[in-house]
Amino acid sequence: MKNATSNTFLGVDTGGTFTDFVTVNEDGLRSYKCPSTPDHPEQAILSGIAALGLNDHVTDGSLVVVHGSTVATNAALEGKGVKTAFITNRGFADMLSIGRQTRAELYNLRPEYTPPPVPAELCLETGGRLDAQGNMIEPLTEADLAALQNQIAKLQPEAVAINLLFSFLDASAEHAIAAAMPASVFVSRSSAILPEYKEYERGMATWLNAWLGPKVADYLTALQRALAGTPLSVMQSSGGTLDAENAAQRAVNLLLSGPAGGLAAARQLGIDLNRPKLMTFDMGGTSSDVALIDGDIKLTSEGKIGPYPVAVPMVDMHTIGAGGGSIAFIDDGGLLRVGPESAGASPGPACYNKGGLCATVTDANMVLGRIPADAKLGGDMPLKLDLAQRAVANLAQQLSLGIEATAQGIIDIANEHMVRALRVISVQRGHDPADFSLSCFGGAGGLHVCALAEALGSREIIIPNNAGVFSALGMLQAPRERQLSKTLNQSLKQDKNLAQTLGAELSKLADTGREQLLKEGAIANTLHTSASVDLCYQGQSYTLNLPWDQNIAALQKAFHRAHQDRYGHELALPVQLINLRQAVRAPSALASIPQHKYLTAGEASDTLTVAFLNQAVPRYQRTQLAIGQRIAGPALICEEVATSWLAPNWIATVVDNGHLLLHPTTTDKATVDSH
């Protein structure tokens, strides 16, 4: 490979509807968007590489690719994992079926039957059982291993998940079982995937990794083969990247791969604009993701994907089925509904002219004039206004409404879905949306953000440059990262020896992370660590994560404050330390993003009639805007990969690097400048 200064960097975000590209080299930054190919995701990636003229860079080895993949996500949501055997200790074969015995519909006397994650015939029991102190109470014998080998030979699974009790204290039995498995079987050990307490959550993470692993491995292998050895990294759900070879073994860590890229870019945006408090809103073609950033990306180990708990660290994000492709329909009661079903990439919204007949949010925006009739998706795919009008008209006839009123109704309902999601991650957690800048991205985010801000009472909106491909940009800005953890589950006592012991354990985790990153080519003196601990009151099941402080008394006080902030009260109970966590990071492969180039002129290119206002509004091309320029709404601000609707009573100001800051016209300028 050529030296780093001559490399071309490519960020790729594969979504349910579109695949987004951002390429950066010495000539600057370019973006591209094309329809996804869900059955073979690599085809869209190769098409984008060709369209961007990067095939020669693949050939000469100067291309570096960072990829956010939805292969694991889609397979999990669609229930399309591989045949997987689950191995645990005797008496615990039903572990994943019983779970926590929570019910999705508590008062439904006739709930629908939900099949267990693993069929009973694929749940195998064996020895190797430890107690809570790590003492062996039932050894793993040679006879046990032989019996497992016979069972696996008969069942012929593609993958095996091994989850023995308390294996995070001693992984030797899991290692022995893994070594006894056939070489052709994908093996996932709980002691490697999630070495923490709670056997159900650990088991689910291990099973998900095994269930999805072969599909992820096959996909990444096919992509690497097509890229002819081009360096390939993959975004993790935690907001950092890892090399494709390791990613192929860590499918469960990729479940929020794409959305995490958007948050990585948003974190850098907050740093660049000195806005540490951001409420992010990522609206794509299939779904919308919302999150809160308060200085850094917040992680959770209590995430979910579909019906499954996912206890590995992932960005704390709330996702709903409301995107540009969300389908509008009339329900059995005669009411207008929107989503969660999406038109996806094929056939897509009616205006795509690919055979879609259902009205979508994108069609409604086009009918209302907020997407110009002459717009070309991604710069080269023309849209058809008449097809959008026809699709919305079908609904309007059933509702006995005008076509424009129906389109506005679709938008209003979609907006309400997104406002509710934003309130979940702000108001319901004790945060005032007015304290945060609302940052929108994704191909459809800029069309809805003003209405969302007004509903939430937000005083500032940020529409970043390259918002339509922001997650792909974030892939290039994300650090290389390892998230490591260890369960201790002991009382947090004010003891000097305890602080030293915990510090030593955290150092061991840090050494493991450094070793892994150095093998990926990271430079030793650029690595940095971030230690934290999971704490709770004695007897509680849920923890709060706090930064590590070797002053135990200060750490206890910090926990009491955090509990008060989160739950509204403190308890006079001892504090329990459950898990140690250590994040080890190396800088992203790309040192910086090129500064945007501007022309001095920033006049509106033309005017377009916006139906619901019944007036012509100016249309601006974003690449023509000048630093410091102010635009008063209503206006359309267009670019190749997105369109933004600047609503009446809002003013947009162009700031460094082409980002747009939006404020209500009633906001005092001094307040804006000091925000």
NORBELTA-V868877 format. One record per backbone hydrogen bond with DSSP energy under -0.5 kcal/mol. CO is the residue of the C=O (numbers start at 1). NH is the residue of the N-H. E is the energy in kcal/mol with one decimal. If there is no record, write none. Layout:
# NORBELTA-V868877
CO	NH	E
CO	NH	E
This chain:
# NORBELTA-V868877
3	6	-1.6
4	7	-1.0
8	64	-2.7
9	24	-2.7
10	66	-2.6
11	22	-2.1
12	14	-0.6
12	68	-3.1
13	15	-0.8
13	20	-2.7
16	345	-0.8
17	36	-2.3
18	15	-2.5
18	20	-0.5
19	34	-2.0
20	13	-2.3
21	32	-2.0
22	11	-3.2
23	30	-2.5
24	9	-3.0
25	28	-2.2
28	25	-2.0
30	23	-2.7
32	21	-2.8
34	19	-3.3
37	40	-1.2
38	41	-0.5
40	43	-2.1
40	44	-0.6
41	44	-0.5
41	45	-1.3
42	46	-2.6
43	47	-2.2
44	48	-2.4
45	49	-2.3
46	50	-2.1
47	51	-2.6
48	52	-2.0
49	54	-2.8
50	53	-1.5
54	58	-1.6
55	59	-2.1
56	60	-2.5
57	61	-0.6
57	62	-1.5
57	63	-1.1
58	61	-0.5
62	8	-3.1
63	231	-0.6
64	10	-3.0
65	233	-2.5
66	12	-2.5
67	69	-0.6
67	235	-2.7
68	14	-2.3
70	74	-3.1
71	75	-2.0
72	76	-2.2
73	77	-2.6
74	78	-2.3
75	80	-2.8
76	79	-0.8
83	158	-2.1
83	159	-1.7
85	87	-0.5
85	161	-3.1
86	124	-3.2
87	163	-3.0
88	126	-1.5
89	92	-1.9
92	95	-1.8
94	98	-2.8
95	99	-2.2
98	101	-1.7
105	108	-1.2
107	109	-0.7
108	111	-0.6
113	115	-0.6
119	122	-1.9
120	123	-1.6
122	86	-2.8
122	124	-0.7
124	88	-2.4
126	90	-1.5
129	137	-2.7
129	138	-1.5
131	134	-2.0
135	131	-2.2
138	128	-1.8
138	129	-2.1
139	141	-0.7
141	145	-2.0
142	146	-2.4
143	147	-2.4
144	148	-2.3
145	149	-2.3
146	150	-2.1
147	151	-2.3
148	152	-2.7
149	153	-2.1
150	154	-1.7
151	155	-2.6
152	156	-2.5
158	186	-2.4
159	85	-2.4
160	188	-2.5
161	87	-3.2
161	163	-0.5
162	190	-2.4
164	167	-1.5
165	130	-0.8
166	169	-1.8
166	170	-0.7
171	175	-2.4
172	176	-2.2
173	177	-2.2
174	178	-2.5
175	179	-2.4
176	180	-1.1
177	180	-0.6
177	181	-0.6
178	181	-1.2
182	185	-1.6
185	187	-0.5
186	160	-2.9
188	162	-2.9
189	192	-1.1
189	193	-2.3
190	194	-2.4
194	196	-2.7
195	487	-1.0
198	202	-2.5
199	203	-2.2
200	204	-2.7
201	205	-2.2
202	206	-2.1
203	207	-2.9
204	208	-3.0
205	209	-2.1
206	210	-2.0
207	211	-3.5
208	212	-2.3
209	213	-1.5
210	214	-0.8
211	82	-2.5
212	216	-2.1
213	217	-3.1
214	218	-2.6
215	219	-2.3
216	220	-2.8
217	221	-2.4
218	222	-2.4
219	223	-2.6
220	224	-2.7
221	225	-2.3
222	226	-2.2
223	227	-1.9
224	229	-1.6
225	228	-1.2
227	230	-1.3
231	65	-2.6
232	244	-2.2
233	67	-2.6
234	242	-2.0
236	239	-1.5
237	315	-2.8
240	236	-2.9
241	481	-2.5
242	234	-3.2
243	247	-2.4
244	248	-2.0
246	249	-1.4
247	250	-1.5
250	253	-1.5
251	254	-2.0
252	255	-0.7
253	237	-3.2
254	257	-1.7
256	260	-2.0
257	261	-0.8
258	261	-1.3
258	262	-1.0
259	263	-1.5
260	264	-1.9
261	265	-2.0
262	266	-2.1
263	267	-2.6
264	268	-1.6
265	269	-2.2
266	270	-2.6
267	271	-1.7
268	272	-2.6
269	273	-2.3
270	274	-0.5
270	275	-2.7
271	274	-0.8
276	278	-0.8
276	295	-2.9
277	437	-2.3
278	280	-0.6
278	293	-3.3
279	439	-2.4
280	291	-1.5
281	283	-0.7
281	441	-2.4
282	284	-0.7
282	289	-2.5
283	444	-2.2
283	445	-0.8
284	324	-2.9
285	325	-3.0
287	284	-2.4
288	320	-2.3
289	282	-3.0
290	318	-2.7
291	280	-2.4
292	294	-0.5
292	298	-0.7
293	278	-2.8
296	294	-1.2
298	316	-3.2
300	314	-1.9
303	310	-3.0
305	308	-1.9
308	305	-2.4
310	303	-1.0
314	300	-2.8
315	317	-1.2
316	292	-0.5
318	290	-2.6
320	288	-2.3
320	322	-1.8
323	326	-1.7
324	362	-2.6
325	343	-2.6
326	361	-1.2
327	339	-2.6
329	331	-0.5
329	337	-3.1
331	334	-2.1
335	331	-2.8
337	329	-2.4
341	327	-2.8
343	348	-1.9
347	356	-0.5
349	352	-1.7
350	353	-1.9
351	384	-2.2
358	350	-0.8
359	328	-3.0
360	364	-2.2
361	365	-2.3
362	366	-1.9
363	367	-2.5
364	368	-1.9
365	370	-2.1
365	371	-1.1
366	369	-1.2
368	611	-0.7
368	612	-0.6
370	372	-0.5
372	375	-1.9
375	383	-1.2
376	379	-2.3
377	380	-1.5
377	381	-1.8
380	382	-0.7
381	377	-3.4
383	385	-0.6
384	388	-1.5
385	389	-2.6
386	390	-2.0
387	391	-2.1
388	392	-2.3
389	393	-2.4
390	394	-1.5
391	395	-0.9
392	396	-2.5
393	397	-2.4
394	398	-1.2
395	399	-1.8
396	400	-0.9
396	401	-2.3
402	406	-2.2
403	407	-2.3
404	408	-2.4
405	409	-2.0
406	410	-2.2
407	411	-2.0
408	412	-2.7
409	413	-2.3
410	414	-2.3
411	415	-2.7
412	416	-2.1
413	417	-2.0
414	418	-1.8
415	419	-2.6
416	420	-2.2
417	421	-1.7
418	422	-2.3
419	423	-2.1
420	424	-1.7
421	425	-1.3
422	426	-0.5
423	428	-2.7
426	429	-1.5
426	431	-2.7
427	430	-1.9
431	433	-0.6
432	435	-2.4
433	436	-1.7
437	279	-2.8
437	439	-0.8
438	440	-0.5
438	462	-2.4
439	281	-2.4
440	464	-0.6
441	283	-2.2
442	445	-0.7
442	446	-0.6
443	643	-0.7
444	447	-1.2
444	448	-0.5
445	448	-1.4
445	449	-1.4
446	645	-2.3
448	452	-1.8
449	453	-2.6
450	454	-2.2
451	455	-1.9
452	456	-1.9
453	457	-1.6
453	458	-1.9
460	438	-2.7
461	662	-3.0
462	440	-1.8
462	464	-0.7
463	660	-2.0
464	467	-1.2
466	469	-1.5
467	442	-2.8
467	470	-1.5
469	473	-2.0
470	474	-2.4
471	475	-1.4
472	476	-0.8
473	476	-0.8
473	477	-0.9
474	478	-1.3
476	590	-0.7
479	241	-2.4
480	586	-2.7
482	484	-0.5
482	584	-2.5
484	582	-2.7
486	580	-3.1
490	577	-3.2
491	493	-1.2
493	495	-1.8
495	499	-1.8
496	500	-1.9
497	501	-2.4
498	502	-2.9
499	503	-2.3
500	504	-2.2
501	505	-2.1
502	506	-2.5
503	507	-1.9
504	508	-1.8
505	509	-1.9
506	510	-2.4
507	511	-2.5
508	512	-2.0
509	513	-2.2
510	514	-2.6
511	515	-2.3
512	516	-2.0
513	517	-2.2
514	518	-2.7
515	519	-1.6
516	520	-0.7
517	520	-0.6
517	522	-2.1
518	521	-1.4
523	526	-2.0
524	527	-1.4
528	585	-2.8
530	583	-2.5
531	548	-2.0
532	581	-2.8
533	535	-0.6
533	546	-2.6
534	578	-2.9
534	579	-0.8
535	544	-2.7
536	576	-3.8
537	540	-2.6
544	535	-2.8
546	533	-2.7
550	552	-1.2
551	555	-2.2
552	556	-2.5
553	557	-2.1
554	558	-2.3
555	559	-1.9
556	560	-2.2
557	561	-2.2
558	562	-2.3
559	563	-2.7
560	564	-2.1
561	565	-2.6
562	566	-2.4
563	567	-3.0
563	568	-0.5
563	569	-0.7
564	568	-1.7
571	573	-1.5
574	538	-2.7
575	492	-2.8
576	536	-2.0
576	578	-0.6
577	490	-2.4
578	488	-3.0
578	489	-1.5
579	534	-2.5
580	486	-2.1
581	532	-2.5
582	484	-2.6
583	530	-2.3
584	482	-2.1
585	528	-2.2
586	480	-1.8
589	591	-0.6
606	619	-3.1
608	617	-3.4
609	611	-0.6
610	613	-1.1
610	614	-1.3
610	615	-1.2
611	614	-0.5
615	610	-2.7
617	608	-2.8
618	636	-2.4
619	605	-2.2
619	606	-1.1
620	622	-0.6
620	638	-3.2
621	624	-2.1
622	625	-1.5
623	599	-0.5
626	629	-2.2
629	654	-2.5
631	652	-3.0
633	649	-0.6
634	618	-0.6
635	646	-2.8
636	620	-3.1
636	638	-0.5
637	644	-2.6
638	622	-3.0
639	642	-0.6
640	378	-0.7
640	379	-0.5
642	639	-2.0
644	637	-2.4
644	646	-0.7
645	647	-0.9
646	634	-0.7
646	635	-1.8
647	650	-1.2
649	665	-2.4
650	633	-2.9
651	663	-2.2
652	631	-2.8
653	655	-0.5
653	661	-2.6
654	628	-3.0
655	658	-1.6
656	659	-1.1
659	655	-2.9
660	463	-2.4
660	662	-0.5
661	653	-2.6
662	461	-2.3
663	651	-2.6
664	667	-2.0
668	671	-0.5
668	672	-1.9
669	673	-2.7
670	674	-1.4
672	675	-1.1
